Amino acid sequence: MVLNCEDEFPDLVKLVDIVNFREAMSEKSDDYDVAFVEGSISRREEIKKLKEIRKRASTVIALGACSSTGGLNCLRNRFPVEEAKRIVYGKDAAVRKIKDTIRARPIDSVIEVDHYIHGCPITKEEFLSTLKALLLGKTPEVPNHPVCVDCKMAGNICVFERGATCMGPVTRAGCNAICITYGSICWGCRGTVDDPNVDAHEETLRRYGLTADSVTRSLDLYGGCTVRKKTGRGD
Amino acid sequence: MHRDHDINVHEVTRVEGHGNIVINVRKGRVEELRLEIIESPRFFEAMLRGRRYDEAQHIMSRICGICAVSHTSASVKAVESATGMRISKRARLLRELAFCGETLQSHILHLYFLVLPDFFSVGSIVPLIKSHPEIAKMGLGLKKLANEICRIVGGRHVHPISIFPGGVVHVPKPRELKDLKKALTGSFERLERTIELFEGFEVPDFEGSREFISLRAAKGYPFYEGDPFSSMDASIGQESYTKRIKEYTVPHSTAKHARTSHGTFMVGALARFNNNHRRLHPRARKAAKRLLLEPGCSNPFMNNQAQLVECIHLTEEAISLIDRLLDMGLAAERPARPRRFGRGIGLVEAPRGTLYHEYRINRDGLIEEVNCIIPTAQNLRSIERDLGEFVVTILDRPRDEITRSVESLVRAYDPCISCSTHIMDVKFV
């Protein structure tokens, strides 16, 4: 997504030195101020690597859903680690590089994170505004109201009225409810707001005739790692 | 002449994902050679298990941020075949248009951001923005337009929203498509200049016989549709794909390797070109001639040129799809409903090659079994073999040059070792 900032990229490289971006650059340096970290923790060795990054960087930013909430990766935590390995790798699950796998988790379970850029995918607007705030020495702002607010402003018909399940009532806004605008539902990719009203959400789901199973199911699509922490529910 | 070499590239750059190259040469002979895939295992097959059939495309799209349309499409096709859903012609054309956008975007990203710096002997596109602003701008402009196709059809650049089992849940406005057509028509000039640019670059002389596998459709050049086809023994058939292509694990890689009864094979742009070159738009065939890309070419470095040829074809294809969609009209539609639950296969040509999803869905609509075969996994064995054969032809060169050359070979395959923990670090100036 960072490389999708086609218009802004030339200006961006004037303002900041990108010193380590293995996917796009051969030059590497470990001298940096700000580290953007993508992906959830999946193996023990990554914890070590992350702690190293935390030591070097004055600011660590969790970039995207996997990094900030654990994301879809936490879906595999529904199975014990050994079983998940068996499902994918069969009898080869004992190979050392696979053996090191642990339960998936967000990076703030291991290091302190200064800022979050939520969502899967992230929006380039939020990436750029976070970067701008940092350049100006300000604290980047993260919305803390539910997607339903964005959705109303976008003028959409409520997903529940269409008879489908939606995570909008508990999910952190900032995406302009784009999935609903394009005919889908809110899947909850930005994680829940700080204090999600899960009881009210559950009541809404019930009112529209949806079962307890579909409540849990929709909560643990993106909330497997974090919803329990916030509400005592989930995975 | 240097006869001994220890080449150790820790984390090959300008590829998607984490991999190391290890080559030890003693007395002119390769003693040890590995492309180590150190990427975290990803477990998508486990993540999807027990989830509802209409969540699959959303989950599986997340396998890759570059070829999300391909994964989404392979996923909905597998679900549609498992549930007996039939999609409208309009929905199919829209998905095909999204494919044009994704493959263009992926190829341009590879050619400009990952490959081009090698030809200019720089580490990334960043120095090119200063030294060759026109070229950098051309690449950025082409990429932006390709992304715009994905946005108009799918709702955003990555992870398409509108592609759903049973059809599409959003249709673009005629105005959007008309504007897009205009921009695409205008992009040929930049594509022509890209061809001129690549005409000027030297390609290492390196050939080796190999099997090429790609889809082949009843008509047209295959992306969204087709049956598996091998350059060695013709049609494979969807149901036989997993019989022909055997996946296995190796100790130095978290990605599986694959082989056929013929041994090593290659998937991707060069394979598609070799198996389907007659189906290319005349303009794309002309581009192939200029780039000295001939049918039957078995030089893996020419995969770059094959991608560029496909960019010409895809731009023509996108324009023709837009014309057909505008003729047909763009009324909103509701996706089809499942008629049964069972087993289904979804095969597409992702930018990097043939992509296979297979699901078994139980009576409650929950996914019980998942099998995915990813293009790069199919190419890994071929990359390793080529590294070994190629490195012995360049042992007389300085070590730095050998390292750079083997890296370019890996890059030409455009591997996508999709990542779990990328890091991008920024230093303020």
Interface residues (C-beta under 8 A of the other chain):
Chain A: M1 V2 L3 N4 E6 D7 F9 P10 V13 L15 V16 D17 I18 V19 N20 F21 R22 E23 A24 M25 S26 E27 K28 S29 D30 D31 Y32 D33 V34 A35 F36 V37 E38 G39 S40 I41 S42 R43 E46 K49 L50 I53 A57 L63 C66 G71 L72 N73 L75 R76 R78 F79 E83 A84 K85 I87 V88 Y89 D92 V95 R96 K97 I98 T101 C120 P121 L135 I178 C179 T181 Y182 G183 S184 W187 R217 L221
Chain B: E11 T13 R14 V15 E16 H18 I38 S40 P41 R42 F43 F44 E45 A46 M47 L48 R49 G50 R51 R52 E55 H58 I59 R62 G65 L109 F113 L114 P117 G123 S124 I125 V126 I129 P133 A136 K137 L140 G141 K143 K144 N147 G154 G155 R156 H157 V158 H159 I161 S162 F164 V168 V169 H170 Y248 T249 P251 H252 S253 T254 C419 S420 T421 H422 I423 M424 D425 V426 K427 F428 V429
